[in-house]
Amino acid sequence: MSGDRCLTQCMAHCAHERTADTGRPAFAGRRNVSRHGAAWECWVLFADRLVGARLTVRPVRADDPGLITSVFIDYLAGYVLCM
C-alpha cells in the first residue's frame, strides 16, 4: 500500500467545498472504498457539519443524480492529478 493519499485528500477537499443550490454544504462526509477490501475503507466525516445533525441512511440507486455527479467529480479529480 502507498502512503501517498493525494487523490483521496483531493476528493475529500472537493466534497468539503461543494455547495448545494441553497449555498449550504452539499456533503457531510465521504466514503472511499479500497481495492484491498472492506477492512481498508476510509470514511471522511466533516465534523463541523455533523453537530446536532441526524443523518438518515437509505439505499442509493445507481441512477441517482447525486451519485452520478460524485463519480464524475472523482473521475475528473483523478484525471487532473494523473496528467
C-alpha positions as CSV (number, residue, x, y, z in Angstrom):
1,M,0.0,0.0,0.0
2,S,1.1,3.5,-0.6
3,G,1.4,6.4,1.8
4,D,0.5,8.8,-1.0
5,R,-3.0,9.9,-0.3
6,C,-3.1,12.9,-2.6
7,L,-6.0,11.6,-4.6
8,T,-8.2,10.8,-1.6
9,Q,-7.3,14.1,0.1
10,C,-8.2,16.0,-3.1
11,M,-11.5,14.2,-3.4
12,A,-12.3,14.9,0.2
13,H,-11.4,18.6,-0.3
14,C,-13.7,18.8,-3.4
15,A,-16.6,17.2,-1.4
16,H,-16.0,19.6,1.5
17,E,-16.0,22.7,-0.7
18,R,-19.0,21.7,-2.8
19,T,-22.3,23.5,-2.1
20,A,-25.9,22.8,-2.9
21,D,-28.1,25.3,-4.8
22,T,-29.0,26.8,-1.5
23,G,-25.4,27.7,-0.8
24,R,-25.2,25.3,2.1
25,P,-22.6,22.5,2.2
26,A,-23.6,19.6,-0.2
27,F,-21.9,16.8,1.8
28,A,-21.3,15.9,5.4
29,G,-18.6,13.3,4.6
30,R,-17.3,10.8,2.1
31,R,-16.7,7.1,1.9
32,N,-13.7,5.8,-0.1
33,V,-13.6,2.1,-0.8
34,S,-10.4,0.3,-1.1
35,R,-9.1,-2.3,-3.7
36,H,-7.8,-4.1,-0.6
37,G,-11.2,-4.9,0.7
38,A,-13.8,-3.5,3.1
39,A,-11.3,-3.6,6.1
40,W,-9.4,-0.8,4.4
41,E,-12.3,1.6,3.6
42,C,-11.7,5.2,4.6
43,W,-14.6,7.4,5.8
44,V,-14.2,11.1,5.9
45,L,-16.6,12.9,8.2
46,F,-16.7,16.7,8.2
47,A,-17.2,17.2,12.0
48,D,-18.3,20.8,11.6
49,R,-21.3,19.6,9.7
50,L,-22.5,16.8,11.9
51,V,-23.1,18.8,15.1
52,G,-26.6,18.1,16.2
53,A,-27.5,16.6,12.8
54,R,-29.4,13.4,12.4
55,L,-28.5,11.6,9.3
56,T,-30.9,9.3,7.5
57,V,-29.4,6.2,6.0
58,R,-31.0,5.0,2.8
59,P,-30.1,2.9,-0.2
60,V,-28.8,4.8,-3.2
61,R,-29.9,3.8,-6.7
62,A,-27.3,3.5,-9.4
63,D,-29.0,6.2,-11.4
64,D,-29.2,8.7,-8.5
65,P,-28.1,12.1,-9.9
66,G,-26.0,12.9,-6.8
67,L,-24.2,9.6,-7.1
68,I,-23.5,10.1,-10.8
69,T,-22.2,13.6,-10.0
70,S,-19.9,12.3,-7.3
71,V,-18.5,9.6,-9.5
72,F,-17.9,12.1,-12.3
73,I,-16.1,14.5,-9.9
74,D,-13.9,11.7,-8.7
75,Y,-13.1,10.7,-12.2
76,L,-12.1,14.3,-13.1
77,A,-10.0,14.7,-9.9
78,G,-8.2,11.5,-10.8
79,Y,-7.7,12.6,-14.4
80,V,-6.3,16.0,-13.4
81,L,-3.9,14.6,-10.8
82,C,-2.6,12.0,-13.2
83,M,-1.9,14.4,-16.0
